[in-house]
Amino acid sequence: MSRALIIDGYELFRISLREILSATGQFDDIDEVASSGDFISAVTSEAPVTLAVIHPYSIGLNESECLRLFRRVMPNAHIVVFRDKDTAETPAPADKNITILPRDANSDDVRDAALGAYSRPDKHMDTAAPLSKYKSKGGWDQRNATEHLSKRQREIMAMVAEGMANKEIAHRIGIAEGTVKAHIHAVFRALGVNNRTQAVVRYGSALRHSGY
């Protein structure tokens, strides 16, 4: 089971981060922490964390102390740390499983950093790319490919098939354009394609083989 923990004192950032992490399709649970008190409760719980996305200063904590406590309790978690501009010169942690991002990072940067939690072997992590679930001896298995996609991703793919741009899709369903892009990248990864045309072709083929 994969669990992500968003630790940020600002609600809008938590909402945006939840959208981006959800779009990856990699996390069974995504929990939020909005205060230092809740942070202590979260990191001392018995539930293992695959990924933690942290902005220490937004909950009134010092970065090094925050990371030290988190790492002591959850040594296997991948951590993404947001830094403000005034802390940009702070040395990067020696821990190779900590990724540093500026507070104004875009959705692609956040998504790639989150997926870094799956770039190394760990008993708590599913290290195989989603595409591996659909491969057979004869190549790509079309029967179950769409099962890995969320309802939102299927909704977006239907609009991609109509030829709609990301901005149009975002306006229609009321989410950020960056979130649409994150969903589409997650679909690319699940279907094993590199562009929208390939995604539409493979998605349509998978739907037909699934009986839709």
Phi, psi and chi 1 to 4 in degrees:
 res  aa     phi    psi   chi1   chi2   chi3   chi4
   1 MET       -  132.1 -176.0  173.0 -177.2      -
   2 SER  -106.1  126.6  -61.6      -      -      -
   3 ARG  -124.0  132.0  177.0 -178.5  175.0 -134.2
   4 ALA  -110.8  145.7      -      -      -      -
   5 LEU  -125.5  120.4 -168.1   60.6      -      -
   6 ILE  -100.9  119.3  -61.7  170.4      -      -
   7 ILE  -117.7  100.0  -56.6  166.7      -      -
   8 ASP  -156.3  135.8 -161.3  -61.1      -      -
   9 GLY   -79.9   -7.1      -      -      -      -
  10 TYR  -109.0  122.6  -61.8   99.8      -      -
  11 GLU   -59.4  -42.5 -177.5 -178.0   21.1      -
  12 LEU   -62.7  -37.3  -73.3  178.7      -      -
  13 PHE   -67.5  -39.7  -83.3   95.6      -      -
  14 ARG   -63.3  -41.5  -65.0 -161.7  -55.1  -86.9
  15 ILE   -63.0  -45.3  -68.4  172.3      -      -
  16 SER   -63.4  -44.2  -61.8      -      -      -
  17 LEU   -64.4  -39.0  -70.4  169.6      -      -
  18 ARG   -61.3  -43.4  175.4  178.5  -77.0  -84.3
  19 GLU   -59.2  -46.1  -75.6  -85.9    1.7      -
  20 ILE   -65.8  -45.0  -66.2  169.4      -      -
  21 LEU   -67.1  -38.1  -63.2 -174.9      -      -
  22 SER   -62.5  -37.5  -64.8      -      -      -
  23 ALA   -66.2  -22.3      -      -      -      -
  24 THR   -71.2  -22.8   67.8      -      -      -
  25 GLY    70.5   15.4      -      -      -      -
  26 GLN  -103.0  -10.0  -65.1  -73.5    7.7      -
  27 PHE  -117.7  127.0  -58.0   99.8      -      -
  28 ASP   -73.6  -36.5  -58.8  -59.0      -      -
  29 ASP  -133.3  139.9  -71.6  -45.6      -      -
  30 ILE  -128.8  113.1  -59.6  175.3      -      -
  31 ASP  -108.6  156.1  -62.9  -36.7      -      -
  32 GLU  -120.8  144.3  -61.9  178.2   18.3      -
  33 VAL  -127.9  128.5  168.6      -      -      -
  34 ALA  -118.0    0.9      -      -      -      -
  35 SER  -149.7  164.0   68.6      -      -      -
  36 SER   -65.7  -35.8   57.0      -      -      -
  37 GLY   -63.7  -44.1      -      -      -      -
  38 ASP   -67.3  -31.1  -70.6  -18.6      -      -
  39 PHE   -61.4  -46.0  169.3   74.8      -      -
  40 ILE   -61.1  -43.5  -60.3  -60.5      -      -
  41 SER   -63.6  -40.7  -62.6      -      -      -
  42 ALA   -67.8  -44.6      -      -      -      -
  43 VAL   -76.8  -17.3  -61.1      -      -      -
  44 THR   -98.6    4.4   54.5      -      -      -
  45 SER   -76.4  166.4   71.1      -      -      -
  46 GLU   -85.6  -10.7  -65.5 -176.9   -3.1      -
  47 ALA   -70.9  120.8      -      -      -      -
  48 PRO   -68.5  149.9   25.9  -34.6      -      -
  49 VAL  -117.2  128.2  171.1      -      -      -
  50 THR   -82.3  -41.6  -54.0      -      -      -
  51 LEU  -138.3  136.0  170.1   73.9      -      -
  52 ALA  -123.1  129.7      -      -      -      -
  53 VAL  -110.8  115.5 -177.8      -      -      -
  54 ILE  -126.0  135.4  -53.0  174.2      -      -
  55 HIS  -121.3   87.4 -176.7 -131.9      -      -
  56 PRO   -53.4  -43.9  -25.1   36.1      -      -
  57 TYR   -68.8  -22.2  -67.4  100.4      -      -
  58 SER   -71.7  -17.7   69.2      -      -      -
  59 ILE  -113.7   17.8   57.4  171.4      -      -
  60 GLY    75.3   27.1      -      -      -      -
  61 LEU  -115.5  149.7  -65.3  177.7      -      -
  62 ASN   -75.6  137.0  173.1  -86.3      -      -
  63 GLU   -58.2  -50.2  179.7 -175.5  -60.9      -
  64 SER   -63.9  -39.7   59.9      -      -      -
  65 GLU   -67.6  -40.1  -67.1  175.3   -6.8      -
  66 CYS   -61.0  -48.5  177.5      -      -      -
  67 LEU   -66.9  -38.3  -66.3  179.2      -      -
  68 ARG   -62.5  -44.3 -172.4  160.7   49.0 -113.3
  69 LEU   -65.9  -45.5  172.3   59.7      -      -
  70 PHE   -62.8  -44.5 -164.2   93.6      -      -
  71 ARG   -67.3  -32.9 -176.1   55.2   83.7 -147.0
  72 ARG   -64.3  -38.6 -175.1 -175.9  -53.1  139.2
  73 VAL   -86.0  -37.0  179.1      -      -      -
  74 MET  -128.7   79.3  -63.0 -172.6 -179.4      -
  75 PRO   -67.9  -19.8   25.4  -35.5      -      -
  76 ASN   -96.5   -5.4  -64.2  -43.5      -      -
  77 ALA   -73.1  144.9      -      -      -      -
  78 HIS   -87.3  135.1 -175.9   83.1      -      -
  79 ILE  -120.7  130.8  -55.8  173.8      -      -
  80 VAL  -110.5  121.3  175.5      -      -      -
  81 VAL  -111.1  127.3 -179.7      -      -      -
  82 PHE   -90.2  134.9  -77.7  104.8      -      -
  83 ARG  -121.2  141.3  -79.6 -177.1  178.5  170.8
  84 ASP   -79.4  167.1  -61.4  -53.7      -      -
  85 LYS   -60.3  -33.8  -70.3 -177.1  178.7  179.6
  86 ASP   -75.8   -5.3   58.3   -4.8      -      -
  87 THR  -113.7   12.6   59.8      -      -      -
  88 ALA   -62.6  -26.7      -      -      -      -
  89 GLU   -86.8   -3.7  -60.8  -57.0  -42.0      -
  90 THR   -62.3  132.0  -55.7      -      -      -
  91 PRO   -58.7  145.7  -22.0   33.7      -      -
  92 ALA   -71.0  142.6      -      -      -      -
  93 PRO   -60.7  148.7  -21.0   33.1      -      -
  94 ALA   -70.0  -21.9      -      -      -      -
  95 ASP   -62.6  118.0 -169.4  -30.4      -      -
  96 LYS   -72.2  -12.5   64.7  179.6 -179.2  180.0
  97 ASN   -98.2   22.4  -66.0  -44.3      -      -
  98 ILE  -118.3  125.2  -65.2  177.7      -      -
  99 THR  -108.2  131.1  -58.8      -      -      -
 100 ILE  -101.0  129.2  -56.2  -63.8      -      -
 101 LEU  -128.1  146.2  -71.2  179.0      -      -
 102 PRO   -71.2  155.4   26.7  -35.3      -      -
 103 ARG   -61.1  -26.6 -171.9   63.4  161.3  164.9
 104 ASP   -96.5   23.0   58.4   -4.0      -      -
 105 ALA   -59.6  148.3      -      -      -      -
 106 ASN   -86.7  174.7   61.4   38.5      -      -
 107 SER   -64.7  -33.5   59.8      -      -      -
 108 ASP   -63.6  -42.8  -76.1  -13.6      -      -
 109 ASP   -62.4  -43.0  -67.4  -26.1      -      -
 110 VAL   -66.0  -44.2  176.4      -      -      -
 111 ARG   -60.7  -47.1 -175.3 -162.4   69.2 -111.4
 112 ASP   -63.1  -38.7  -68.7  -14.8      -      -
 113 ALA   -66.2  -39.5      -      -      -      -
 114 ALA   -64.9  -41.9      -      -      -      -
 115 LEU   -70.2  -14.0  -67.5  176.3      -      -
 116 GLY   -62.7  -17.9      -      -      -      -
 117 ALA   -66.5  -15.8      -      -      -      -
 118 TYR  -107.7   11.4  -68.3   86.4      -      -
 119 SER   -91.5   -0.1   65.1      -      -      -
 120 ARG  -137.8  151.3   61.1 -172.3  178.2   88.1
 121 PRO   -67.7  139.4  -15.5   28.6      -      -
 122 ASP  -163.0  138.7 -171.7  -69.7      -      -
 123 LYS   -64.9  -18.3   63.7 -178.4  179.4 -179.7
 124 HIS   -92.4   -3.1  -62.8  -56.8      -      -
 125 MET  -118.9  146.9  -58.7  178.6 -172.7      -
 126 ASP   -89.1  100.7  175.4   11.1      -      -
 127 THR   -82.4  -12.4   57.6      -      -      -
 128 ALA   -76.8  139.2      -      -      -      -
 129 ALA   -66.7  149.8      -      -      -      -
 130 PRO   -53.6  -34.5  -28.2   35.2      -      -
 131 LEU   -57.6  -30.7 -179.9   61.3      -      -
 132 SER   -61.1  -23.6   66.0      -      -      -
 133 LYS   -70.1  -18.4  -63.0 -179.0  179.5 -179.8
 134 TYR  -110.5    8.4  -44.1  126.9      -      -
 135 LYS   -93.6  142.8  -73.8 -176.7  176.8  178.1
 136 SER  -133.4  180.0   63.0      -      -      -
 137 LYS   -61.5  -28.1  -68.3 -178.2  179.3  178.9
 138 GLY   -90.0    5.7      -      -      -      -
 139 GLY   114.1 -145.6      -      -      -      -
 140 TRP   -73.1  130.6 -171.7   70.4      -      -
 141 ASP   -92.0  112.9 -175.0   -9.9      -      -
 142 GLN   -81.4  -12.6  -63.5  172.3  -45.8      -
 143 ARG   -70.7  -36.9  -67.3  169.8  -64.6  176.1
 144 ASN  -116.8    6.8  -58.0  -47.2      -      -
 145 ALA   -60.2  -37.2      -      -      -      -
 146 THR   -75.9  -15.9   58.5      -      -      -
 147 GLU   -66.0  -24.7  -67.0  179.7    4.3      -
 148 HIS   -80.0  -16.4 -173.8   70.2      -      -
 149 LEU   -82.7  142.9  -56.7 -176.9      -      -
 150 SER   -76.5  168.3   67.6      -      -      -
 151 LYS   -59.7  -40.9 -179.0  179.6  178.2 -179.5
 152 ARG   -63.8  -41.8  176.3   68.2   88.0 -171.0
 153 GLN   -65.5  -37.2  -71.9  164.4   -5.0      -
 154 ARG   -66.5  -39.8  -68.9  178.7 -177.3  135.9
 155 GLU   -60.9  -44.4  179.6 -176.1   17.9      -
 156 ILE   -67.0  -39.8  -71.6  173.5      -      -
 157 MET   -63.3  -34.5  -82.7  -53.1  -58.8      -
 158 ALA   -62.2  -38.6      -      -      -      -
 159 MET   -75.6  -34.3  -73.0 -179.2  -85.5      -
 160 VAL   -60.8  -40.7  169.8      -      -      -
 161 ALA   -63.7  -26.3      -      -      -      -
 162 GLU   -79.2   -7.2  -68.2  176.1   18.5      -
 163 GLY    90.2   14.1      -      -      -      -
 164 MET   -76.3  143.6  -65.6  178.2   64.4      -
 165 ALA   -80.6  162.7      -      -      -      -
 166 ASN   -55.4  -41.4  -68.7   -8.4      -      -
 167 LYS   -63.4  -39.6 -173.3  173.8 -177.7  178.4
 168 GLU   -67.4  -40.9  -64.3  173.5  -56.0      -
 169 ILE   -63.3  -45.5  -64.9  171.7      -      -
 170 ALA   -59.2  -42.7      -      -      -      -
 171 HIS   -65.6  -40.8  179.4   72.8      -      -
 172 ARG   -66.3  -42.2  175.7  178.4  -71.2 -171.4
 173 ILE  -102.8    1.0   59.5 -179.9      -      -
 174 GLY    74.3   38.2      -      -      -      -
 175 ILE  -128.4  170.1   62.7  175.9      -      -
 176 ALA   -69.3  147.9      -      -      -      -
 177 GLU   -60.6  -37.3 -174.6  177.2   -8.8      -
 178 GLY   -63.0  -33.0      -      -      -      -
 179 THR   -69.5  -39.3  -57.5      -      -      -
 180 VAL   -59.0  -45.3  172.2      -      -      -
 181 LYS   -61.6  -39.9 -169.5  173.3 -177.9 -179.5
 182 ALA   -64.8  -41.2      -      -      -      -
 183 HIS   -61.4  -44.0  -82.4  -62.4      -      -
 184 ILE   -65.3  -39.9  -69.0  174.0      -      -
 185 HIS   -63.1  -37.0  -83.9  -71.9      -      -
 186 ALA   -64.6  -38.0      -      -      -      -
 187 VAL   -66.0  -43.7  172.1      -      -      -
 188 PHE   -54.0  -47.1  -74.9    1.0      -      -
 189 ARG   -65.2  -41.8 -172.4  167.1 -178.9  -93.2
 190 ALA   -66.6  -36.7      -      -      -      -
 191 LEU   -91.3   -9.5  -61.9 -179.5      -      -
 192 GLY    72.4   40.1      -      -      -      -
 193 VAL  -124.3  172.4  -60.6      -      -      -
 194 ASN  -119.6   -9.3  -61.8  -46.7      -      -
 195 ASN  -150.2  173.6   58.6   55.9      -      -
 196 ARG   -66.2  -39.7  -65.0  166.4   83.6   95.5
 197 THR   -62.4  -47.4  -59.4      -      -      -
 198 GLN   -61.1  -39.9  -67.6  173.7   -9.9      -
 199 ALA   -63.1  -43.7      -      -      -      -
 200 VAL   -63.6  -43.9  168.9      -      -      -
 201 VAL   -63.1  -47.9  171.9      -      -      -
 202 ARG   -71.3  -37.7 -175.9  158.1  -75.1 -174.1
 203 TYR   -64.2  -44.2 -179.6   69.9      -      -
 204 GLY   -61.8  -41.9      -      -      -      -
 205 SER   -63.7  -41.1  179.3      -      -      -
 206 ALA   -64.7  -39.2      -      -      -      -
 207 LEU   -62.9  -43.0  -73.3  178.9      -      -
 208 ARG   -62.8  -40.7  -71.0 -168.1  -65.3  -85.0
 209 HIS   -73.3  -19.1  -80.0   78.3      -      -
 210 SER   -90.3   -3.5  -61.1      -      -      -
 211 GLY    90.0   13.0      -      -      -      -
 212 TYR   -83.8      -  -70.9   95.3      -      -
